[in-house]
Amino acid sequence: MDSPDPEPPRTPYVPGVTERPPEGAFDHLKIVTDPVQRCPAWRVGLKFHRAGCFWEAHELWEAVWTSLPDGPDRRLVRAMIQIANARLKTAMGRGKAAALLRADAARTLETASDPTEWGLEHMDLHGAPSTDARGT
């Protein structure tokens, strides 16, 4: 039986605000298998993202993104990395950077795979831009 996905960190990493996790802290979760839409790195990254751990989700999703060939799936993962980064920038008080990243993500999503095939919901893509690192 597979072990359950790990819980998100108690304190999300927000540069300049909270302590950075040790180098390689999430390497054991960067497991990319087929189908990629259900692999541990994607699944745990989504769980972390929904918990407001945007930097941590970005770390995991980079492993997924680099494993994919150019195409709609890779663009979808890129867009989610941009969305996570935008939400992180919002938590850092960098609204202008967040707005640019959200706009770039929206353009990327225009030619990306269907988000529902990756288990994404509306709030994953269009969450309130004024949320902090925990989504509140």
C-alpha positions in Angstrom: 0.0 0.0 0.0 1.3 3.5 -0.9 2.0 5.8 2.0 -0.1 9.0 2.2 1.2 12.2 0.7 3.1 14.3 3.2 1.4 17.2 4.9 2.4 20.7 3.7 5.0 22.5 5.8 3.6 24.2 8.9 5.2 27.5 7.8 5.4 28.2 4.1 8.7 29.7 2.9 8.3 33.4 2.0 11.6 35.0 1.1 12.4 37.8 3.4 9.7 36.7 5.9 10.3 33.1 6.9 13.2 30.8 7.1 14.2 29.0 3.9 14.0 25.2 4.0 17.4 23.4 3.9 18.8 22.8 0.4 17.3 19.6 -1.0 14.5 19.4 1.6 12.0 18.4 -1.0 14.1 16.3 -3.3 12.6 13.0 -2.0 9.2 14.3 -3.2 10.4 15.1 -6.8 9.2 11.8 -8.2 7.9 12.0 -11.7 6.1 8.9 -13.0 3.6 8.2 -15.7 0.9 9.3 -15.9 2.5 12.6 -15.0 -0.9 14.1 -14.0 -0.9 11.7 -11.0 2.7 11.5 -10.2 3.9 12.3 -6.6 5.7 15.5 -7.6 2.6 16.9 -9.2 0.1 15.6 -6.6 2.1 16.8 -3.6 2.8 20.1 -5.3 -0.9 20.6 -5.8 -1.6 19.8 -2.2 1.1 22.2 -1.0 -0.2 24.9 -3.4 -3.7 24.6 -2.0 -2.3 24.9 1.5 -0.6 28.2 0.6 2.9 26.8 0.3 3.6 28.4 -3.1 7.4 28.2 -3.0 7.3 24.6 -2.1 4.8 23.7 -4.8 7.0 25.6 -7.3 10.0 23.5 -6.2 8.1 20.2 -6.9 6.5 21.3 -10.1 9.8 22.2 -11.6 10.7 18.5 -11.6 7.5 17.8 -13.5 8.0 20.7 -15.9 11.6 19.6 -16.8 10.5 16.0 -17.4 7.9 17.0 -20.1 8.6 17.5 -23.8 7.5 20.8 -25.3 3.7 20.9 -25.7 0.4 21.6 -24.0 1.2 19.6 -20.9 4.5 21.4 -20.3 2.8 24.7 -20.9 0.1 23.9 -18.3 2.8 23.0 -15.7 4.7 26.2 -16.6 1.5 28.2 -16.0 1.0 26.7 -12.6 4.6 27.5 -11.7 3.9 31.1 -12.7 0.7 31.2 -10.7 2.4 29.8 -7.6 5.2 32.4 -8.1 2.6 35.1 -8.5 0.9 34.1 -5.2 4.3 34.0 -3.5 5.1 37.5 -4.8 1.8 38.7 -3.4 2.7 37.3 0.0 6.0 39.2 -0.3 4.2 42.5 -1.0 5.3 42.6 -4.6 2.0 43.2 -6.3 3.4 44.5 -9.6 5.5 41.4 -10.1 2.6 39.2 -9.1 0.4 40.9 -11.7 2.9 40.4 -14.4 3.3 36.7 -13.5 -0.5 36.2 -13.5 -0.8 37.8 -16.9 2.0 35.6 -18.3 0.3 32.6 -16.8 -3.0 33.5 -18.4 -1.3 33.8 -21.8 0.4 30.4 -21.3 -2.9 28.7 -20.3 -4.4 29.7 -23.7 -2.4 27.0 -25.4 -2.0 24.6 -22.5 -3.7 21.2 -21.8 -7.1 21.1 -20.2 -6.5 21.9 -16.5 -9.3 19.5 -15.3 -7.2 16.6 -16.8 -4.6 17.5 -14.2 -7.0 17.7 -11.3 -7.0 21.5 -11.2 -10.0 23.5 -10.0 -11.0 27.2 -10.7 -9.4 28.4 -7.4 -6.1 26.7 -8.4 -5.9 28.9 -11.5 -7.7 32.0 -10.4 -7.4 32.3 -6.6 -7.8 35.7 -5.1 -4.7 37.7 -5.9 -4.7 39.4 -2.5 -4.2 36.2 -0.5 -1.2 35.7 1.8 1.0 32.6 1.7 -1.7 30.6 3.5 -4.4 31.8 1.1 -6.2 34.0 3.7 
